[in-house]
Amino acid sequence: MSFKSQYEGTIKIFKTKTFWRWVSLPAATGGMFYAAHTLWVRPFMSDVLGYSPSEIANYVSLIGIAMVLGTTSTGLCARVVEKIGINLHYFSGIGLMTFVLIEFLLILQVPVPPFIVWFMFGFAGSSWTVNFASSAEIFPKHILGRVTTSYNVIFFSSIFVTQLVIGYILDLWEQLPDGHYPVVAHLTAWTLFLVIQAIAAIFFLWPKPLTVNPKQFD
């Protein structure tokens, strides 16, 4: 297969509304999860929640452990769920919406035990991986490789943009004398992306079957 035909096939995927429904919430939540875990959750823990450096190190490690456990267990559960007839797309949506709920609790600073909230942050944040499995239920088999590539392009672009935009929003406020950002700066950034995820959730969970016409990819 020539590069031109592969390129044209990928463009067809990007022009498909079903693809954007399928990738919308995983990209929005995954972008926020990885942007936070790799860069912005430490300042949030310090500036908003007042955690000590040792507490921050412990909870960031907990997020990583929970992410691994979440990826493994949800993958195993996906097969069980599939066998009993539950749609994998909506099954992944449950996990992704759990992540959105955890963000909401953090923004409101609801007094939930930190161990629980950060474990669930990492565990639910990994739910986007289940969505990969649902691709075989939606797209023709001969384009699944290109679908996965297109998914990755959108997903990692979302991480990069989220990292960048959060930093830009924080810089709208002057740092405090101790070098921290004001609480309102963090809450503004996190709320913006929570709203984006809520909009993506409507698109993702809309009760219309995710289908494509296989002939359009011939």
Accessible surface in RSA format (square Angstrom, percent):
REM  Atomic radii and reference values for relative SASA: ProtOr
REM  Chains: A
REM  Algorithm: Lee & Richards
REM  Probe-radius: 1.40
REM  Slices: 20
REM RES _ NUM      All-atoms   Total-Side   Main-Chain    Non-polar    All polar
REM                ABS   REL    ABS   REL    ABS   REL    ABS   REL    ABS   REL
RES MET A   1   163.47  84.7  82.32  54.5  81.15 193.2  90.49  76.9  72.98  96.7
RES SER A   2    67.80  57.3  51.53  68.8  16.27  37.5  51.55 109.8  16.26  22.8
RES PHE A   3   165.27  82.7 156.65  97.0   8.63  22.4 157.31  95.4   7.97  22.8
RES LYS A   4   144.63  70.6 140.16  86.0   4.47  10.6  84.50  76.1  60.13  64.0
RES SER A   5    43.03  36.4  36.63  48.9   6.41  14.8  37.97  80.8   5.07   7.1
RES GLN A   6    78.35  43.8  78.02  57.0   0.33   0.8  12.14  25.8  66.21  50.2
RES TYR A   7   124.72  58.2 118.92  67.7   5.79  15.1  85.40  64.2  39.32  48.5
RES GLU A   8    80.05  46.0  77.36  58.5   2.68   6.4  29.50  57.1  50.54  41.3
RES GLY A   9     5.38   6.6   0.00   N/A   5.38   6.6   4.56  12.5   0.82   1.8
RES THR A  10    29.37  20.9  29.37  29.8   0.00   0.0  19.21  25.8  10.15  15.3
RES ILE A  11    53.60  30.5  53.60  39.9   0.00   0.0  53.60  38.6   0.00   0.0
RES LYS A  12    80.91  39.5  78.65  48.3   2.26   5.4  51.55  46.4  29.36  31.3
RES ILE A  13     0.17   0.1   0.09   0.1   0.08   0.2   0.17   0.1   0.00   0.0
RES PHE A  14    53.23  26.6  44.61  27.6   8.61  22.4  44.66  27.1   8.57  24.5
RES LYS A  15   167.95  81.9 131.29  80.6  36.65  87.3  85.98  77.4  81.96  87.3
RES THR A  16    11.17   7.9   7.75   7.9   3.42   8.2  11.11  14.9   0.06   0.1
RES LYS A  17   142.58  69.6 133.32  81.8   9.26  22.1  84.69  76.2  57.89  61.7
RES THR A  18    17.83  12.7  16.54  16.8   1.29   3.1   0.72   1.0  17.11  25.9
RES PHE A  19     0.00   0.0   0.00   0.0   0.00   0.0   0.00   0.0   0.00   0.0
RES TRP A  20    92.54  37.1  91.99  44.5   0.55   1.3  85.98  45.8   6.57  10.7
RES ARG A  21    14.01   5.9  14.01   7.1   0.00   0.0  11.06  15.1   2.95   1.8
RES TRP A  22     0.35   0.1   0.35   0.2   0.00   0.0   0.35   0.2   0.00   0.0
RES VAL A  23     0.88   0.6   0.88   0.8   0.00   0.0   0.88   0.8   0.00   0.0
RES SER A  24    19.71  16.7   9.36  12.5  10.35  23.8  16.91  36.0   2.80   3.9
RES LEU A  25     0.00   0.0   0.00   0.0   0.00   0.0   0.00   0.0   0.00   0.0
RES PRO A  26     0.00   0.0   0.00   0.0   0.00   0.0   0.00   0.0   0.00   0.0
RES ALA A  27     7.56   6.9   7.56  11.7   0.00   0.0   7.56  10.6   0.00   0.0
RES ALA A  28    16.39  15.1   5.21   8.0  11.18  25.4  12.83  18.1   3.56   9.4
RES THR A  29     2.03   1.4   1.81   1.8   0.22   0.5   1.77   2.4   0.27   0.4
RES GLY A  30     0.28   0.3   0.00   N/A   0.28   0.3   0.27   0.8   0.01   0.0
RES GLY A  31     0.00   0.0   0.00   N/A   0.00   0.0   0.00   0.0   0.00   0.0
RES MET A  32     0.04   0.0   0.00   0.0   0.04   0.1   0.00   0.0   0.04   0.1
RES PHE A  33     0.17   0.1   0.17   0.1   0.00   0.0   0.17   0.1   0.00   0.0
RES TYR A  34    45.64  21.3  45.64  26.0   0.00   0.0  31.21  23.5  14.42  17.8
RES ALA A  35     0.00   0.0   0.00   0.0   0.00   0.0   0.00   0.0   0.00   0.0
RES ALA A  36     0.00   0.0   0.00   0.0   0.00   0.0   0.00   0.0   0.00   0.0
RES HIS A  37    29.16  15.9  27.26  18.9   1.91   4.9  19.06  19.6  10.10  11.8
RES THR A  38    79.48  56.5  52.69  53.4  26.78  63.8  58.68  78.8  20.79  31.4
RES LEU A  39    83.46  46.5  75.82  54.2   7.64  19.2  77.11  54.2   6.35  17.1
RES TRP A  40    35.78  14.4  35.78  17.3   0.00   0.0  35.78  19.1   0.00   0.0
RES VAL A  41     0.00   0.0   0.00   0.0   0.00   0.0   0.00   0.0   0.00   0.0
RES ARG A  42    98.61  41.4  97.78  49.8   0.83   2.0  43.24  59.1  55.37  33.6
RES PRO A  43    35.19  25.6  29.80  27.2   5.39  19.6  34.87  28.8   0.32   2.0
RES PHE A  44     0.00   0.0   0.00   0.0   0.00   0.0   0.00   0.0   0.00   0.0
RES MET A  45     0.00   0.0   0.00   0.0   0.00   0.0   0.00   0.0   0.00   0.0
RES SER A  46    29.19  24.7  19.94  26.6   9.25  21.3   9.34  19.9  19.84  27.8
RES ASP A  47    22.54  15.8   3.82   3.8  18.72  44.3   3.19   7.5  19.35  19.3
RES VAL A  48    15.08   9.9   0.00   0.0  15.08  36.3   0.00   0.0  15.08  40.9
RES LEU A  49    47.27  26.3  19.75  14.1  27.52  69.2  24.62  17.3  22.65  61.0
RES GLY A  50    60.75  74.9   0.00   N/A  60.75  74.9  30.66  84.1  30.09  67.4
RES TYR A  51    37.02  17.3  27.60  15.7   9.42  24.5  20.64  15.5  16.38  20.2
RES SER A  52    46.34  39.2  39.32  52.5   7.01  16.2  41.54  88.4   4.80   6.7
RES PRO A  53   115.66  84.3 106.63  97.2   9.03  32.8 110.23  91.0   5.43  33.7
RES SER A  54    74.10  62.6  64.52  86.1   9.58  22.1  51.21 109.0  22.89  32.1
RES GLU A  55    73.64  42.3  73.04  55.3   0.60   1.4  21.93  42.4  51.71  42.2
RES ILE A  56    22.08  12.6  22.08  16.5   0.00   0.0  22.08  15.9   0.00   0.0
RES ALA A  57    58.79  54.1  48.65  75.1  10.14  23.1  57.25  80.6   1.54   4.1
RES ASN A  58    97.94  67.5  90.14  87.1   7.80  18.8  21.21  51.1  76.73  74.2
RES TYR A  59    39.85  18.6  39.85  22.7   0.00   0.0  13.04   9.8  26.81  33.1
RES VAL A  60    15.53  10.2  14.54  13.2   0.99   2.4  14.54  12.6   0.99   2.7
RES SER A  61    66.94  56.6  55.75  74.4  11.19  25.8  34.03  72.5  32.91  46.1
RES LEU A  62    21.94  12.2  20.58  14.7   1.36   3.4  21.65  15.2   0.29   0.8
RES ILE A  63     0.00   0.0   0.00   0.0   0.00   0.0   0.00   0.0   0.00   0.0
RES GLY A  64    16.59  20.5   0.00   N/A  16.59  20.5  16.10  44.2   0.49   1.1
RES ILE A  65   102.14  58.1  98.30  73.2   3.83   9.2 101.19  72.9   0.95   2.6
RES ALA A  66     0.00   0.0   0.00   0.0   0.00   0.0   0.00   0.0   0.00   0.0
RES MET A  67    41.82  21.7  41.82  27.7   0.00   0.0  41.34  35.1   0.48   0.6
RES VAL A  68    91.42  60.2  88.42  80.0   3.00   7.2  91.42  79.4   0.00   0.0
RES LEU A  69    87.51  48.7  86.68  62.0   0.83   2.1  86.81  61.0   0.70   1.9
RES GLY A  70     0.00   0.0   0.00   N/A   0.00   0.0   0.00   0.0   0.00   0.0
RES THR A  71    57.13  40.6  52.75  53.5   4.38  10.4  45.79  61.5  11.34  17.1
RES THR A  72    79.60  56.6  69.83  70.8   9.77  23.3  58.68  78.8  20.91  31.6
RES SER A  73    38.22  32.3  36.01  48.1   2.21   5.1  37.90  80.7   0.32   0.5
RES THR A  74    16.32  11.6  16.27  16.5   0.04   0.1  16.32  21.9   0.00   0.0
RES GLY A  75    34.43  42.5   0.00   N/A  34.43  42.5  28.16  77.3   6.27  14.0
RES LEU A  76   126.27  70.3 121.34  86.8   4.93  12.4 123.00  86.4   3.27   8.8
RES CYS A  77    59.53  45.0  58.09  64.8   1.43   3.4   6.59  16.7  52.94  57.1
RES ALA A  78     3.44   3.2   3.44   5.3   0.00   0.0   3.44   4.8   0.00   0.0
RES ARG A  79   127.31  53.5 126.79  64.6   0.52   1.2  51.99  71.0  75.32  45.6
RES VAL A  80    92.32  60.8  92.08  83.4   0.25   0.6  92.32  80.2   0.01   0.0
RES VAL A  81    16.68  11.0  16.68  15.1   0.00   0.0  16.68  14.5   0.00   0.0
RES GLU A  82    61.18  35.1  48.75  36.9  12.44  29.6  21.81  42.2  39.38  32.1
RES LYS A  83   180.87  88.2 142.14  87.2  38.73  92.2  92.67  83.4  88.20  94.0
RES ILE A  84   119.18  67.8  84.64  63.1  34.55  83.3  93.18  67.1  26.00  70.6
RES GLY A  85    67.69  83.5   0.00   N/A  67.69  83.5  35.15  96.4  32.54  72.9
RES ILE A  86    79.95  45.5  73.15  54.5   6.80  16.4  77.08  55.5   2.87   7.8
RES ASN A  87    69.18  47.7  58.00  56.1  11.18  26.9  22.94  55.2  46.24  44.7
RES LEU A  88     0.00   0.0   0.00   0.0   0.00   0.0   0.00   0.0   0.00   0.0
RES HIS A  89     3.62   2.0   3.62   2.5   0.00   0.0   3.62   3.7   0.00   0.0
RES TYR A  90    72.96  34.1  71.87  40.9   1.08   2.8  66.76  50.2   6.19   7.6
RES PHE A  91    41.89  21.0  38.55  23.9   3.33   8.7  38.63  23.4   3.26   9.3
RES SER A  92     1.12   0.9   0.00   0.0   1.12   2.6   1.12   2.4   0.00   0.0
RES GLY A  93     0.42   0.5   0.00   N/A   0.42   0.5   0.42   1.2   0.00   0.0
RES ILE A  94   117.03  66.6 111.10  82.8   5.93  14.3 115.35  83.1   1.68   4.6
RES GLY A  95    16.23  20.0   0.00   N/A  16.23  20.0  15.41  42.3   0.82   1.8
RES LEU A  96     0.36   0.2   0.36   0.3   0.00   0.0   0.36   0.3   0.00   0.0
RES MET A  97    67.69  35.1  64.19  42.5   3.49   8.3  64.48  54.8   3.21   4.3
RES THR A  98    39.93  28.4  36.14  36.6   3.78   9.0  20.86  28.0  19.06  28.8
RES PHE A  99     0.13   0.1   0.13   0.1   0.00   0.0   0.13   0.1   0.00   0.0
RES VAL A 100    13.12   8.6  13.12  11.9   0.00   0.0  13.12  11.4   0.00   0.0
RES LEU A 101    95.23  53.0  91.60  65.5   3.63   9.1  94.88  66.6   0.35   0.9
RES ILE A 102    11.91   6.8  11.91   8.9   0.00   0.0  11.91   8.6   0.00   0.0
RES GLU A 103     0.11   0.1   0.11   0.1   0.00   0.0   0.04   0.1   0.07   0.1
RES PHE A 104    91.43  45.7  91.43  56.6   0.00   0.0  91.43  55.4   0.00   0.0
RES LEU A 105    38.95  21.7  38.14  27.3   0.81   2.0  38.39  27.0   0.56   1.5
RES LEU A 106     8.92   5.0   7.18   5.1   1.74   4.4   8.92   6.3   0.00   0.0
RES ILE A 107    20.15  11.5  15.34  11.4   4.81  11.6  15.34  11.0   4.81  13.1
RES LEU A 108   101.96  56.8  76.02  54.4  25.95  65.2  79.62  55.9  22.35  60.1
RES GLN A 109    84.50  47.2  61.86  45.2  22.64  53.9  20.63  43.9  63.87  48.4
RES VAL A 110    60.10  39.5  46.22  41.8  13.88  33.4  48.22  41.9  11.88  32.2
RES PRO A 111   132.08  96.3  97.53  88.9  34.55 125.6 110.31  91.1  21.77 135.3
RES VAL A 112    43.32  28.5  31.07  28.1  12.26  29.5  32.40  28.2  10.92  29.6
RES PRO A 113    76.34  55.6  69.97  63.8   6.38  23.2  75.72  62.5   0.62   3.9
RES PRO A 114    51.05  37.2  50.69  46.2   0.36   1.3  51.05  42.1   0.00   0.0
RES PHE A 115   126.93  63.5 126.40  78.3   0.52   1.4 126.40  76.6   0.52   1.5
RES ILE A 116    89.95  51.2  87.78  65.4   2.17   5.2  89.95  64.8   0.00   0.0
RES VAL A 117     7.29   4.8   7.14   6.5   0.15   0.4   7.29   6.3   0.00   0.0
RES TRP A 118     0.00   0.0   0.00   0.0   0.00   0.0   0.00   0.0   0.00   0.0
RES PHE A 119    52.45  26.2  52.45  32.5   0.00   0.0  52.45  31.8   0.00   0.0
RES MET A 120    56.10  29.0  56.10  37.1   0.00   0.0  36.79  31.3  19.30  25.6
RES PHE A 121     0.00   0.0   0.00   0.0   0.00   0.0   0.00   0.0   0.00   0.0
RES GLY A 122     0.00   0.0   0.00   N/A   0.00   0.0   0.00   0.0   0.00   0.0
RES PHE A 123    54.95  27.5  54.95  34.0   0.00   0.0  54.95  33.3   0.00   0.0
RES ALA A 124     2.53   2.3   1.32   2.0   1.21   2.8   2.53   3.6   0.00   0.0
RES GLY A 125     2.15   2.7   0.00   N/A   2.15   2.7   0.70   1.9   1.46   3.3
RES SER A 126     0.50   0.4   0.50   0.7   0.00   0.0   0.50   1.1   0.00   0.0
RES SER A 127     3.83   3.2   3.83   5.1   0.00   0.0   1.60   3.4   2.23   3.1
RES TRP A 128    28.82  11.6  28.82  13.9   0.00   0.0  28.68  15.3   0.13   0.2
RES THR A 129    34.39  24.5  26.87  27.2   7.52  17.9  24.98  33.5   9.42  14.2
RES VAL A 130     6.50   4.3   1.74   1.6   4.76  11.5   6.50   5.7   0.00   0.0
RES ASN A 131     0.00   0.0   0.00   0.0   0.00   0.0   0.00   0.0   0.00   0.0
RES PHE A 132    55.72  27.9  51.01  31.6   4.70  12.2  51.15  31.0   4.57  13.1
RES ALA A 133    29.36  27.0  12.65  19.5  16.72  38.0  23.94  33.7   5.43  14.4
RES SER A 134     0.10   0.1   0.10   0.1   0.00   0.0   0.10   0.2   0.00   0.0
RES SER A 135    10.58   8.9  10.58  14.1   0.00   0.0   0.40   0.8  10.19  14.3
RES ALA A 136    60.77  55.9  40.03  61.8  20.74  47.2  40.21  56.6  20.57  54.5
RES GLU A 137    84.28  48.4  45.00  34.0  39.28  93.5  41.87  81.0  42.41  34.6
RES ILE A 138    19.43  11.1   6.28   4.7  13.15  31.7   8.31   6.0  11.12  30.2
RES PHE A 139     6.59   3.3   0.00   0.0   6.59  17.1   1.39   0.8   5.20  14.9
RES PRO A 140    20.56  15.0   7.80   7.1  12.76  46.4  19.79  16.3   0.77   4.8
RES LYS A 141   176.89  86.3 159.42  97.8  17.47  41.6 101.80  91.6  75.09  80.0
RES HIS A 142   110.80  60.6  77.42  53.8  33.38  85.4  74.60  76.9  36.20  42.1
RES ILE A 143     0.68   0.4   0.17   0.1   0.51   1.2   0.68   0.5   0.00   0.0
RES LEU A 144    42.80  23.8  41.94  30.0   0.86   2.2  42.20  29.6   0.61   1.6
RES GLY A 145    53.24  65.7   0.00   N/A  53.24  65.7  42.65 117.0  10.59  23.7
RES ARG A 146    40.07  16.8  36.59  18.7   3.48   8.3  18.23  24.9  21.83  13.2
RES VAL A 147     0.00   0.0   0.00   0.0   0.00   0.0   0.00   0.0   0.00   0.0
RES THR A 148    49.57  35.3  49.57  50.2   0.00   0.0  33.76  45.3  15.81  23.9
RES THR A 149    75.94  54.0  73.46  74.5   2.48   5.9  49.04  65.9  26.90  40.7
RES SER A 150     0.23   0.2   0.00   0.0   0.23   0.5   0.23   0.5   0.00   0.0
RES TYR A 151     0.00   0.0   0.00   0.0   0.00   0.0   0.00   0.0   0.00   0.0
RES ASN A 152    50.43  34.8  49.87  48.2   0.57   1.4  12.27  29.5  38.16  36.9
RES VAL A 153    75.87  49.9  68.32  61.9   7.54  18.2  75.19  65.3   0.67   1.8
RES ILE A 154    34.22  19.5  33.32  24.8   0.90   2.2  33.42  24.1   0.80   2.2
RES PHE A 155     1.82   0.9   1.82   1.1   0.00   0.0   1.82   1.1   0.00   0.0
RES PHE A 156   121.22  60.6 115.58  71.6   5.64  14.7 116.03  70.3   5.19  14.9
RES SER A 157    54.20  45.8  47.71  63.7   6.49  14.9  30.43  64.8  23.77  33.3
RES SER A 158    23.56  19.9  15.05  20.1   8.52  19.6  15.57  33.2   7.99  11.2
RES ILE A 159    21.89  12.5  21.89  16.3   0.00   0.0  21.89  15.8   0.00   0.0
RES PHE A 160   125.78  62.9 124.48  77.1   1.30   3.4 125.45  76.1   0.33   0.9
RES VAL A 161    75.10  49.4  75.10  68.0   0.00   0.0  75.10  65.3   0.00   0.0
RES THR A 162     4.77   3.4   4.77   4.8   0.00   0.0   0.01   0.0   4.76   7.2
RES GLN A 163    44.94  25.1  42.80  31.3   2.14   5.1   6.20  13.2  38.73  29.4
RES LEU A 164   111.76  62.2 104.39  74.7   7.37  18.5 109.36  76.8   2.40   6.5
RES VAL A 165    44.20  29.1  43.63  39.5   0.57   1.4  44.20  38.4   0.00   0.0
RES ILE A 166     0.36   0.2   0.36   0.3   0.00   0.0   0.36   0.3   0.00   0.0
RES GLY A 167    12.10  14.9   0.00   N/A  12.10  14.9  11.61  31.9   0.49   1.1
RES TYR A 168   148.61  69.4 142.06  80.8   6.54  17.0 106.56  80.1  42.05  51.8
RES ILE A 169    13.72   7.8  13.72  10.2   0.00   0.0  13.72   9.9   0.00   0.0
RES LEU A 170     0.11   0.1   0.11   0.1   0.00   0.0   0.11   0.1   0.00   0.0
RES ASP A 171    99.04  69.4  72.93  72.6  26.11  61.8  23.99  56.5  75.05  74.9
RES LEU A 172   113.15  63.0  77.85  55.7  35.30  88.7  81.23  57.0  31.92  85.9
RES TRP A 173    77.73  31.2  70.99  34.4   6.75  15.8  56.36  30.1  21.37  34.7
RES GLU A 174   158.10  90.8 142.62 107.9  15.47  36.8  62.35 120.6  95.74  78.2
RES GLN A 175   100.33  56.1  75.83  55.4  24.50  58.3  19.56  41.6  80.77  61.3
RES LEU A 176    79.24  44.1  73.71  52.7   5.54  13.9  74.51  52.3   4.74  12.8
RES PRO A 177   146.40 106.7 101.23  92.3  45.17 164.2 115.27  95.2  31.13 193.5
RES ASP A 178   100.87  70.7  65.06  64.8  35.82  84.7  47.56 111.9  53.31  53.2
RES GLY A 179    42.22  52.1   0.00   N/A  42.22  52.1  27.45  75.3  14.77  33.1
RES HIS A 180    66.38  36.3  64.98  45.2   1.40   3.6  33.99  35.0  32.39  37.7
RES TYR A 181    34.61  16.2  33.24  18.9   1.37   3.6  14.29  10.7  20.32  25.0
RES PRO A 182    23.78  17.3  21.70  19.8   2.07   7.5  23.78  19.6   0.00   0.0
RES VAL A 183    60.65  39.9  56.42  51.1   4.23  10.2  56.42  49.0   4.23  11.5
RES VAL A 184    77.05  50.7  73.26  66.3   3.79   9.1  74.60  64.8   2.45   6.6
RES ALA A 185     0.00   0.0   0.00   0.0   0.00   0.0   0.00   0.0   0.00   0.0
RES HIS A 186     1.03   0.6   0.97   0.7   0.06   0.2   0.06   0.1   0.97   1.1
RES LEU A 187    38.70  21.6  38.36  27.4   0.34   0.9  38.63  27.1   0.07   0.2
RES THR A 188    55.74  39.6  48.30  49.0   7.44  17.7  43.61  58.6  12.13  18.3
RES ALA A 189     0.14   0.1   0.14   0.2   0.00   0.0   0.14   0.2   0.00   0.0
RES TRP A 190     0.64   0.3   0.58   0.3   0.06   0.1   0.16   0.1   0.48   0.8
RES THR A 191    55.33  39.3  55.33  56.1   0.00   0.0  49.06  65.9   6.27   9.5
RES LEU A 192    73.91  41.2  68.71  49.2   5.20  13.1  73.38  51.5   0.54   1.4
RES PHE A 193    15.35   7.7  15.27   9.5   0.08   0.2  15.27   9.3   0.08   0.2
RES LEU A 194    20.65  11.5  20.65  14.8   0.00   0.0  20.65  14.5   0.00   0.0
RES VAL A 195    76.49  50.3  74.67  67.6   1.82   4.4  76.49  66.5   0.00   0.0
RES ILE A 196    73.70  41.9  71.79  53.5   1.91   4.6  73.13  52.7   0.57   1.5
RES GLN A 197     0.78   0.4   0.78   0.6   0.00   0.0   0.78   1.7   0.00   0.0
RES ALA A 198    44.78  41.2  42.23  65.2   2.55   5.8  43.50  61.3   1.28   3.4
RES ILE A 199   111.65  63.5 110.58  82.4   1.06   2.6 110.61  79.7   1.03   2.8
RES ALA A 200    12.43  11.4   7.80  12.0   4.63  10.5  12.16  17.1   0.27   0.7
RES ALA A 201     5.99   5.5   5.67   8.7   0.32   0.7   5.82   8.2   0.17   0.4
RES ILE A 202   106.48  60.6  99.24  73.9   7.24  17.5 105.84  76.2   0.64   1.7
RES PHE A 203    71.48  35.8  68.50  42.4   2.98   7.8  71.28  43.2   0.20   0.6
RES PHE A 204     0.00   0.0   0.00   0.0   0.00   0.0   0.00   0.0   0.00   0.0
RES LEU A 205    57.89  32.2  47.39  33.9  10.50  26.4  47.88  33.6  10.00  26.9
RES TRP A 206   142.61  57.2 141.22  68.4   1.38   3.2 118.32  63.1  24.29  39.4
RES PRO A 207   117.22  85.4  86.19  78.6  31.03 112.8  92.14  76.1  25.08 155.9
RES LYS A 208   126.17  61.6 125.17  76.8   1.00   2.4  74.54  67.1  51.62  55.0
RES PRO A 209   103.03  75.1  86.48  78.8  16.56  60.2  96.74  79.9   6.30  39.1
RES LEU A 210    21.06  11.7   7.42   5.3  13.64  34.3   7.66   5.4  13.40  36.1
RES THR A 211    93.09  66.2  81.91  83.0  11.17  26.6  55.12  74.0  37.97  57.4
RES VAL A 212    23.27  15.3   1.05   1.0  22.22  53.5   9.05   7.9  14.22  38.6
RES ASN A 213    82.67  57.0  74.69  72.2   7.98  19.2  27.81  66.9  54.86  53.0
RES PRO A 214    74.08  54.0  74.08  67.5   0.00   0.0  74.08  61.2   0.00   0.0
RES LYS A 215   160.29  78.2 147.63  90.6  12.66  30.1  90.10  81.1  70.20  74.8
RES GLN A 216    76.54  42.8  59.20  43.3  17.33  41.3  35.10  74.7  41.44  31.4
RES PHE A 217    10.43   5.2   1.16   0.7   9.26  24.1   1.90   1.2   8.52  24.4
RES ASP A 218   124.30  87.1  73.00  72.7  51.30 121.3  63.44 149.3  60.86  60.7
END  Absolute sums over single chains surface
CHAIN  1 A    11020.9       9353.4       1667.5       8048.5       2972.4
END  Absolute sums over all chains
TOTAL         11020.9       9353.4       1667.5       8048.5       2972.4
